[in-house]
């Protein structure tokens, strides 16, 4: 298995993988498969790596098949551009427990560390998704609160656990 930065030509495969994610792990996401299926390919290309530099994604590949992904969003706002947002983390069930998620997360951390202005990560995990919470916790993320009734699922409302990872950086003025 190899981890690589996704590029525009990966968009069709990325779209297919994420639509699977929205179906098979519906409670993990705030979007639905139906709403994302309506997005044009250009939307997926921008999510992978927008020309504005405010997004980037990485994929876990088995041969040429995309079996996992993680996406990052960066803010353009001066007061929030110091923080990256983790979105769209997913690994195909058959590849879970084989190190793909950890490798994707560590690659994302490396990408963020290469941006000196970024001081940390933010993400949310649906309450009850213990494997994801364990993965993030084992990699330094700290849970700091839960938003109650953050999403409506087939089984009712579920909260979103907010987690952060602060990166060690040298102090700078402002």
QUISULSUL-V466580 format. One record per residue. RES is the residue in three letters. SS is DSSP state (~ for helix, > for strand, _ for the rest). PHI is phi in degrees with one decimal (* if undefined). BURIAL is # if it has 16 or more other ideal C-beta (glycine too) atoms within 10 Angstrom, else .. Layout:
RES|SS|PHI|BURIAL / RES|SS|PHI|BURIAL
This chain:
UNK|_|*|. / UNK|>|-126.6|. / UNK|>|-108.3|# / UNK|>|-145.6|. / UNK|>|-67.6|. / UNK|_|-79.6|# / UNK|_|-125.2|. / UNK|~|-52.2|. / UNK|~|-67.9|. / UNK|~|-83.9|# / UNK|~|-56.0|# / UNK|~|-60.5|. / UNK|~|-69.6|# / UNK|~|-63.3|# / UNK|~|-58.2|# / UNK|~|-60.1|. / UNK|~|-63.2|# / UNK|~|-70.1|# / UNK|~|-64.2|# / UNK|~|-61.9|. / UNK|~|-59.5|# / UNK|~|-64.1|# / UNK|~|-82.1|. / UNK|~|-79.2|. / UNK|_|-127.5|# / UNK|~|-53.9|. / UNK|~|-70.4|. / UNK|~|-79.9|# / UNK|_|-122.3|# / UNK|_|-88.4|. / UNK|_|-97.5|. / UNK|_|-106.7|. / UNK|~|-60.7|# / UNK|~|-62.2|. / UNK|~|-68.6|. / UNK|~|-73.4|# / UNK|~|-63.8|. / UNK|_|-79.5|. / UNK|_|-71.5|. / UNK|_|-70.4|. / UNK|~|-57.0|. / UNK|~|-59.9|. / UNK|~|-63.7|. / UNK|~|-66.7|# / UNK|~|-62.1|# / UNK|~|-66.7|# / UNK|~|-65.5|# / UNK|~|-63.8|# / UNK|~|-164.8|# / UNK|_|-65.7|. / UNK|_|-61.5|. / UNK|_|-79.7|. / UNK|_|76.2|. / UNK|_|-95.8|. / UNK|>|-152.2|# / UNK|>|-158.0|# / UNK|>|-137.3|# / UNK|>|-129.7|# / UNK|>|-129.0|# / UNK|>|-99.4|# / UNK|>|-115.7|# / UNK|>|-109.3|. / UNK|_|57.8|. / UNK|_|-105.3|. / UNK|>|-90.4|. / UNK|>|-79.6|# / UNK|>|-117.1|# / UNK|>|-167.3|# / UNK|>|-155.5|# / UNK|>|-143.5|# / UNK|>|-123.5|# / UNK|>|-124.6|# / UNK|>|-122.4|# / UNK|>|-120.0|# / UNK|_|-88.0|. / UNK|_|-93.3|. / UNK|_|-76.9|. / UNK|_|-55.3|. / UNK|_|-81.1|. / UNK|_|-126.5|. / UNK|_|-73.1|. / UNK|_|-87.0|. / UNK|>|-129.1|# / UNK|>|-101.4|# / UNK|>|-112.5|. / UNK|>|-85.9|# / UNK|>|-136.4|# / UNK|>|60.9|# / UNK|>|-80.3|# / UNK|>|-158.5|# / UNK|>|-130.3|# / UNK|_|-55.2|# / UNK|~|-49.3|. / UNK|~|-66.0|. / UNK|~|-107.5|# / UNK|_|-72.9|. / UNK|_|79.4|. / UNK|_|-114.2|. / UNK|_|93.3|. / UNK|~|-64.5|# / UNK|~|-63.4|# / UNK|~|-62.9|. / UNK|~|-64.0|# / UNK|~|-62.8|# / UNK|~|-62.9|# / UNK|~|-66.1|. / UNK|~|-65.7|# / UNK|~|-62.9|# / UNK|~|-60.0|# / UNK|~|-61.2|. / UNK|~|-64.6|# / UNK|~|-70.5|# / UNK|~|-63.4|. / UNK|_|-75.5|. / UNK|_|-105.7|# / UNK|_|-59.9|. / UNK|_|-76.4|. / UNK|_|-84.9|# / UNK|_|-104.1|# / UNK|>|-179.5|# / UNK|>|-112.7|# / UNK|>|-131.7|# / UNK|>|-162.2|# / UNK|>|-128.4|# / UNK|>|-130.2|# / UNK|>|-64.9|# / UNK|_|-49.5|# / UNK|_|93.7|. / UNK|_|-85.7|# / UNK|~|-61.6|. / UNK|~|-59.4|. / UNK|~|-67.9|# / UNK|~|-61.6|# / UNK|~|-63.3|. / UNK|~|-59.4|# / UNK|~|-64.8|# / UNK|~|-61.4|. / UNK|~|-65.6|. / UNK|_|-107.4|. / UNK|_|96.5|. / UNK|_|-73.4|# / UNK|>|-120.9|. / UNK|>|-76.8|. / UNK|>|-127.5|. / UNK|>|171.9|. / UNK|>|-127.7|. / UNK|>|-84.4|. / UNK|>|-70.8|. / UNK|>|49.0|. / UNK|>|-71.7|# / UNK|>|-136.2|# / UNK|>|-99.6|. / UNK|>|-117.3|. / UNK|_|-61.6|. / UNK|_|-98.1|. / UNK|>|115.8|. / UNK|>|-81.8|. / UNK|>|-135.1|# / UNK|>|-84.9|# / UNK|>|-116.5|# / UNK|>|-83.6|# / UNK|>|-90.0|# / UNK|>|-133.5|# / UNK|>|-138.8|# / UNK|>|-134.1|# / UNK|>|-90.7|. / UNK|_|-95.8|# / UNK|_|-68.8|. / UNK|_|-137.6|. / UNK|_|-70.6|. / UNK|_|-63.4|. / UNK|_|-129.8|. / UNK|_|-76.3|. / UNK|_|64.1|.
